[in-house]
Amino acid sequence: MAAGIALRMRARSEQATAATTESPLTRWLLIGTALGFLAVFLFLPLVLVFVYAFGQGISAYLAAFAEPDARTAIRLTLITAAIAVPVNTAFGVAAAWAIAKFEFKGKNLLITLVDLPFAVSPVIAGLIFVLLFGARGWFGPWLHAHDIRIIFATPGIVLATLFVTFPFVARELIPLMQAQGTEEEQSALTLGATGWQTFWRVTLPNIKWGLIYGVILCNARAMGEFGAVSVVSGHIRGQTNTMPLHIEILYNDYQFAAAFAVASLLAFLAVITLVVKSFVEWKSARTHAAVERESQGGGSS
Amino acid sequence: MSHGIAWKQRSVLPGFGLSMGLTLLYLALLVLIPLAGLVLFTGTWITLAEFWDKAVADPRVLASYRLSFGASLIAASLNGVFGLIVAWVLVRYRFPGKRFIDAIVDLPFALPTAVSGIALTTLYARTGWVGRWLDPLGIQVAYAWPGIVIALTLIGLPFVVRTVQPALEDLDHEIEEASASLGATRWQTFRRVILPTVFPALLTGFAMAFARAIGEFGSVYFIAGNMPMKTEIAPLLIIIKLEQFDYVGATGIGVVMLVAAFVLLLVINLLQWWSRRYQA
């Protein structure tokens, strides 16, 4: 399900001959079609967010964040991400270690289970927590008797966010760690390092870039999740609204400039995510090329 | 941490018990038990007759399934065609701004759906940058089903491009040269040699885009207009039922959508297996 989000570790370009490429006209026609499609579907919406956000001047832009409701929404989003991202990073690294470094039966099933939150609609992710912890859910009466609120409160929002962002770090690390194998860890252990030393000094530096990208993608999704959070939040203004839910309220109130101002923060985060991804891919392609050069040089001497 | 378990190969690396234990515990608590709860809830609290009435036979619910699956199918097909072209252009040609284009393909993964939702709605509304050109032609996109298709196309695009791209990169130039030297035109080579080779990957990307589309809520919610029987998608109907405290109705639709998602997950896994075997 998540093959698309993984970093691409190799890119190859080969010289095409006249027989294996198209006429310049076809080539430019295809490039034009691709660019036109991407412009209409991706580029225009992104540009529109910033144009509308700053359309009424910088003071109107800043005013959108001066509102108390906006501040509580931003605070709640930051709190949610501050819990969901580290927890899912820790479990993502654990899952990737177990899956990538060991051979066991049922591994493919486990990978599918880790991917499961990607396959489930965010609305259903929210629904299952309402059925568990809502007023009429399984644990509803017990929670009510003990005066614990999960649904329509911060814990529900954190739970739903944990659910939808669980696979990101693991999915990023599994292919990377599988490709790296276990030889370096084995050498470290043979030389007397403890398990933790091996992890911190050998494994972590090797997976650093993939981990950073997984964390930042997980963070973007944690801050931007709408469907699942919408179901469990109850939309209580100034209390259980996250940034995406605040955008919804502003937009439905016809406060477009303010809605796009808040949206521009999340869009900016998305752009940063893409920049980090490009940088990480460039970095890993360079390391890859350097390793290949080294091994070729070693072979010829 | 014992290493003698039969289902696992021996390894000198430590930490299997700890990492596997944590993973399974977390997975069970966060994902598996809640999902099982949904199925169990359906099994114990809802009778078959109720399930049929509320989640299958209800005309409003049926209309939402038709819309969700229909619009997702169109969107995934659009992505199949244009995603293949984008992947082809990115793998085969050099042109200015290529790196930027390659990076922006991932935008739908990173951009929150609420943001793309309000942006697309504003873009395609009657007075929007694109909508104002379509309106005189009598084409209504926002608050109608074409808007839903556009929102679903946006979120599914990277799946097709990113699954087809590696398959195109792995393609051996020699078989194309062989095809050309045997007298095939470029189009014949594409149709008979290249397309069959990348087809499993294309189909996988299509299925992923489709699966993502049927569950999507955020971006569609803004652009759809959400009129019952007309532009109301199934995930939205779940939320509406929940707001009316109709847990039975919400759960029924949820189970139908969950089963559809699981079937698609199975299909995608089979396709990936097929595609790996095909490329090997």
Chai-1 contact restraints between the chains, C-beta under 6 A:
chainA,res_idxA,chainB,res_idxB,connection_type,confidence,min_distance_angstrom,max_distance_angstrom,comment,restraint_id
A,A3,B,T163,contact,1.0,0.0,6.0,A-B,restraint_1
A,G4,B,P158,contact,1.0,0.0,6.0,A-B,restraint_2
A,G4,B,F159,contact,1.0,0.0,6.0,A-B,restraint_3
A,G4,B,R162,contact,1.0,0.0,6.0,A-B,restraint_4
A,I5,B,F109,contact,1.0,0.0,6.0,A-B,restraint_5
A,R12,B,E169,contact,1.0,0.0,6.0,A-B,restraint_6
A,E14,B,H173,contact,1.0,0.0,6.0,A-B,restraint_7
A,A19,B,E177,contact,1.0,0.0,6.0,A-B,restraint_8
A,A19,B,A180,contact,1.0,0.0,6.0,A-B,restraint_9
A,T20,B,H173,contact,1.0,0.0,6.0,A-B,restraint_10
A,T20,B,E176,contact,1.0,0.0,6.0,A-B,restraint_11
A,T20,B,E177,contact,1.0,0.0,6.0,A-B,restraint_12
A,E22,B,R186,contact,1.0,0.0,6.0,A-B,restraint_13
A,R27,B,Y93,contact,1.0,0.0,6.0,A-B,restraint_14
A,L30,B,I85,contact,1.0,0.0,6.0,A-B,restraint_15
A,L30,B,V89,contact,1.0,0.0,6.0,A-B,restraint_16
A,I31,B,V89,contact,1.0,0.0,6.0,A-B,restraint_17
A,I31,B,Y93,contact,1.0,0.0,6.0,A-B,restraint_18
A,I31,B,F95,contact,1.0,0.0,6.0,A-B,restraint_19
A,T33,B,I85,contact,1.0,0.0,6.0,A-B,restraint_20
A,A34,B,I85,contact,1.0,0.0,6.0,A-B,restraint_21
A,A34,B,V86,contact,1.0,0.0,6.0,A-B,restraint_22
A,A34,B,V89,contact,1.0,0.0,6.0,A-B,restraint_23
A,F37,B,F82,contact,1.0,0.0,6.0,A-B,restraint_24
A,F41,B,L154,contact,1.0,0.0,6.0,A-B,restraint_25
A,L42,B,I104,contact,1.0,0.0,6.0,A-B,restraint_26
A,L42,B,L107,contact,1.0,0.0,6.0,A-B,restraint_27
A,L44,B,L123,contact,1.0,0.0,6.0,A-B,restraint_28
A,P45,B,S116,contact,1.0,0.0,6.0,A-B,restraint_29
A,P45,B,A119,contact,1.0,0.0,6.0,A-B,restraint_30
A,P45,B,L120,contact,1.0,0.0,6.0,A-B,restraint_31
A,P45,B,L123,contact,1.0,0.0,6.0,A-B,restraint_32
A,L48,B,A119,contact,1.0,0.0,6.0,A-B,restraint_33
A,L48,B,L123,contact,1.0,0.0,6.0,A-B,restraint_34
A,V49,B,A119,contact,1.0,0.0,6.0,A-B,restraint_35
A,F91,B,Y26,contact,1.0,0.0,6.0,A-B,restraint_36
A,A94,B,S19,contact,1.0,0.0,6.0,A-B,restraint_37
A,A94,B,L22,contact,1.0,0.0,6.0,A-B,restraint_38
A,A94,B,T23,contact,1.0,0.0,6.0,A-B,restraint_39
A,A95,B,T23,contact,1.0,0.0,6.0,A-B,restraint_40
A,W97,B,S19,contact,1.0,0.0,6.0,A-B,restraint_41
A,A98,B,S19,contact,1.0,0.0,6.0,A-B,restraint_42
A,A98,B,M20,contact,1.0,0.0,6.0,A-B,restraint_43
A,A98,B,T23,contact,1.0,0.0,6.0,A-B,restraint_44
A,K101,B,L13,contact,1.0,0.0,6.0,A-B,restraint_45
A,F102,B,S11,contact,1.0,0.0,6.0,A-B,restraint_46
A,F102,B,F16,contact,1.0,0.0,6.0,A-B,restraint_47
A,E103,B,Q9,contact,1.0,0.0,6.0,A-B,restraint_48
A,F104,B,W7,contact,1.0,0.0,6.0,A-B,restraint_49
A,F104,B,K8,contact,1.0,0.0,6.0,A-B,restraint_50
A,K105,B,W7,contact,1.0,0.0,6.0,A-B,restraint_51
A,L113,B,L27,contact,1.0,0.0,6.0,A-B,restraint_52
A,L116,B,V31,contact,1.0,0.0,6.0,A-B,restraint_53
A,A119,B,A261,contact,1.0,0.0,6.0,A-B,restraint_54
A,A119,B,L265,contact,1.0,0.0,6.0,A-B,restraint_55
A,V120,B,A261,contact,1.0,0.0,6.0,A-B,restraint_56
A,S121,B,G215,contact,1.0,0.0,6.0,A-B,restraint_57
A,S121,B,P235,contact,1.0,0.0,6.0,A-B,restraint_58
A,S121,B,M257,contact,1.0,0.0,6.0,A-B,restraint_59
A,P122,B,F217,contact,1.0,0.0,6.0,A-B,restraint_60
A,V123,B,F217,contact,1.0,0.0,6.0,A-B,restraint_61
A,V123,B,P235,contact,1.0,0.0,6.0,A-B,restraint_62
A,V123,B,I238,contact,1.0,0.0,6.0,A-B,restraint_63
A,I124,B,G254,contact,1.0,0.0,6.0,A-B,restraint_64
A,I124,B,L258,contact,1.0,0.0,6.0,A-B,restraint_65
A,L127,B,I238,contact,1.0,0.0,6.0,A-B,restraint_66
A,L127,B,G254,contact,1.0,0.0,6.0,A-B,restraint_67
A,I128,B,P34,contact,1.0,0.0,6.0,A-B,restraint_68
A,I128,B,L38,contact,1.0,0.0,6.0,A-B,restraint_69
A,L131,B,F41,contact,1.0,0.0,6.0,A-B,restraint_70
A,L132,B,P34,contact,1.0,0.0,6.0,A-B,restraint_71
A,L132,B,G37,contact,1.0,0.0,6.0,A-B,restraint_72
A,R136,B,Y247,contact,1.0,0.0,6.0,A-B,restraint_73
A,L162,B,L30,contact,1.0,0.0,6.0,A-B,restraint_74
A,F163,B,L30,contact,1.0,0.0,6.0,A-B,restraint_75
A,T182,B,L13,contact,1.0,0.0,6.0,A-B,restraint_76
A,E185,B,L13,contact,1.0,0.0,6.0,A-B,restraint_77
A,Q186,B,V12,contact,1.0,0.0,6.0,A-B,restraint_78
A,L189,B,V12,contact,1.0,0.0,6.0,A-B,restraint_79
A,G195,B,P14,contact,1.0,0.0,6.0,A-B,restraint_80
A,G195,B,G15,contact,1.0,0.0,6.0,A-B,restraint_81
A,A220,B,A110,contact,1.0,0.0,6.0,A-B,restraint_82
A,G224,B,P112,contact,1.0,0.0,6.0,A-B,restraint_83
A,F226,B,T113,contact,1.0,0.0,6.0,A-B,restraint_84
A,F226,B,A114,contact,1.0,0.0,6.0,A-B,restraint_85
A,F226,B,G218,contact,1.0,0.0,6.0,A-B,restraint_86
A,G227,B,F217,contact,1.0,0.0,6.0,A-B,restraint_87
A,G227,B,G218,contact,1.0,0.0,6.0,A-B,restraint_88
A,P244,B,P112,contact,1.0,0.0,6.0,A-B,restraint_89
A,P244,B,A114,contact,1.0,0.0,6.0,A-B,restraint_90
A,I247,B,A114,contact,1.0,0.0,6.0,A-B,restraint_91
A,Y251,B,I118,contact,1.0,0.0,6.0,A-B,restraint_92
A,A263,B,V115,contact,1.0,0.0,6.0,A-B,restraint_93
A,L266,B,P112,contact,1.0,0.0,6.0,A-B,restraint_94
A,L266,B,V115,contact,1.0,0.0,6.0,A-B,restraint_95
A,A267,B,V115,contact,1.0,0.0,6.0,A-B,restraint_96
A,A270,B,A110,contact,1.0,0.0,6.0,A-B,restraint_97
A,A270,B,L111,contact,1.0,0.0,6.0,A-B,restraint_98
A,T273,B,A110,contact,1.0,0.0,6.0,A-B,restraint_99
A,L274,B,A103,contact,1.0,0.0,6.0,A-B,restraint_100
A,L274,B,D106,contact,1.0,0.0,6.0,A-B,restraint_101
A,L274,B,A110,contact,1.0,0.0,6.0,A-B,restraint_102
A,S278,B,A103,contact,1.0,0.0,6.0,A-B,restraint_103
